[in-house]
Amino acid sequence: MSPNGANGDAIVGSDGPRQKGKATPDTLKVGCIALVTKDGQLRRAEILSIKETKSGRQFYCNFDNFNKRLDEWVPISRIDFEQDVEWPNPEKDKQKDGKSKKTASAVSKKSQPSKKAQKKVGKREQSVASEGQTPHPWTEFVESQQRGKTPKVEDGDDKANASLEIGGTPGIGPDEMELDEDETPASAAKKEHTHPFSREQEIEKLRTSGSMTQNPAEIARIRNISKVEFGRYVLFPWYFSPYPEVFSQEDCIFICEFCLSYYGSLKSFTRHRMKCTLQHPPGNEIYRDDFISFFEIDGRRQRTWCRNLCLLSKMFLDHKTLYYDVDPFLFYVMTSRDEKGNHIIGYFSKEKESTDGYNVACILTLPQYQRKGYGRLLIQFSYELSKIEGKLGSPEKPLSDLGLLSYRQYWSENIIDLLLGYSEREEKCTIEGIATALAMTTQDVEHTLQALKMQVYHKGEHKIVIPEKLIQQREKSRAKQKRLIDPERIQWKPPVFTASSRTWGW
């Protein structure tokens, strides 16, 4: 465990001995380490920020040995002032002040809205936005992952024509395949060579390690929204999201679950709900079964709605950088239906024209729907669209921690099912054949086989071996699987865009 928090670890007070003494709510300052109540226990926590809200002063706490995702704003009542407080070291304090001044000047330059951001929203966007809501210049962001390159795998002729065997190599243990039914609230396993699919290790890492972010600055940013009321759910954000600064002073913000407009007061939100007529995402419904629906939304046609969706998703995605330009993206939103309308479960975005062949740019299941199988449905739907397009798809890299777990499980389950079919027919398989059948890239197939330890070199040739324990684990997980996408219900054709419609096209 790194004392510097390289993996997102929160080891507070690792900079050396500190002076201790009593503190009061007025003297407690940024950099102090105090005992704060969390989950019914007193835990050491470093004060990272202080703000005044309508309900009183709150302190942003980074807890010892807890993931940055679990940092939170706490009121004065949760801090034990009877115990001594550890005061920050003067030298470190000066360094922090110097860095904060530079950071503040850099942020002030970036936060100035561009001329494009100041342009008026068209009528078609105003029809989606709430009455009286103005385009937010703070959203100079639309979500997009930092791009990474997956290393190419040099496949030899003998490896491409690998034979298939059932049993033989121990492979992985019985508990290492069962991550969860869809998306676990755990960070991705950093060491892929040793038990990459251990459920217990992954869940433990939620508390003690960080996500696979490539942007250290994003980890360090302080979450600005404390609580969100979204439909009948109350959500507690995990990360910073660039909502207008005034919303950081609110104890709770209210988001309309249909048009995604946001409000700081219950009175304004209630008045909006009386006027809002939207009951589903503003796009075409391209899939419907007894449980869910999928809507396709063009970022260029519904800019305001898509920008608001990006702001919402940013609260639960630490490695995303949001940009103002949503035009180059299509958004595929999954919803559940009842008498009140279509309620958003999750979504994935996709570039209209990806030079790297990515079929997903960003994917998210909202926290209240995680661990219920919906993450797998989102992934499956993205690959079903790739099959219709006749392309091999892969998610944009690097994946988030939750995304990596979900994709690993989806890849492994589908590859195992396909290989079992090859085995029953006594056919030989190739990496390229597996990739074509499942619309996956050969790199993703190769990575999954290696992670599952299913590739062996025996008697001068490459073989794919399916351990018996892995087969039993797959049968067990298949029995739990409740829902699948029915490809015959998809009513969709690959959209064709002109050069102007792919981007801004003012």
HELIX and SHEET records of a PDB file:
HELIX    1   1 LYS A   68  LEU A   70  5                                   3    
HELIX    2   2 ILE A   76  ARG A   78  5                                   3    
HELIX    3   3 PRO A   90  LYS A  110  1                                  21    
HELIX    4   4 LYS A  123  GLN A  126  1                                   4    
HELIX    5   5 ASP A  157  ALA A  160  1                                   4    
HELIX    6   6 ARG A  199  THR A  208  1                                  10    
HELIX    7   7 PRO A  216  ALA A  220  1                                   5    
HELIX    8   8 GLU A  245  GLN A  249  5                                   5    
HELIX    9   9 LEU A  266  LYS A  275  1                                  10    
HELIX   10  10 ARG A  303  LYS A  314  1                                  12    
HELIX   11  11 PRO A  367  TYR A  369  5                                   3    
HELIX   12  12 TYR A  374  GLU A  389  1                                  16    
HELIX   13  13 ASP A  401  GLU A  424  1                                  24    
HELIX   14  14 ILE A  431  LEU A  438  1                                   8    
HELIX   15  15 THR A  442  ALA A  451  1                                  10    
HELIX   16  16 GLU A  468  LYS A  480  1                                  13    
HELIX   17  17 PRO A  487  ARG A  489  5                                   3    
HELIX   18  18 ALA A  499  ARG A  502  1                                   4    
SHEET    1   A 2 LYS A  20  GLY A  21  0                                        
SHEET    2   A 2 VAL A  85  GLU A  86 -1                                        
SHEET    1   B 4 ILE A  33  LYS A  38  0                                        
SHEET    2   B 4 GLN A  41  THR A  53 -1                                        
SHEET    3   B 4 GLY A  56  PHE A  63 -1                                        
SHEET    4   B 4 GLU A  72  PRO A  75 -1                                        
SHEET    1   C 3 SER A 163  ILE A 166  0                                        
SHEET    2   C 3 GLU A 461  ILE A 466  1                                        
SHEET    3   C 3 GLN A 455  HIS A 458 -1                                        
SHEET    1   D 4 TYR A 233  LEU A 235  0                                        
SHEET    2   D 4 VAL A 228  PHE A 230 -1                                        
SHEET    3   D 4 ILE A 253  ILE A 255  1                                        
SHEET    4   D 4 TYR A 262  TYR A 263 -1                                        
SHEET    1   E 5 ASN A 284  ARG A 288  0                                        
SHEET    2   E 5 ILE A 292  ASP A 298 -1                                        
SHEET    3   E 5 PHE A 329  ASP A 338 -1                                        
SHEET    4   E 5 GLY A 341  GLU A 351 -1                                        
SHEET    5   E 5 CYS A 362  THR A 365 -1                                        
SHEET    1   F 2 TYR A 358  VAL A 360  0                                        
SHEET    2   F 2 SER A 394  PRO A 395  1                                        
END                                                                             
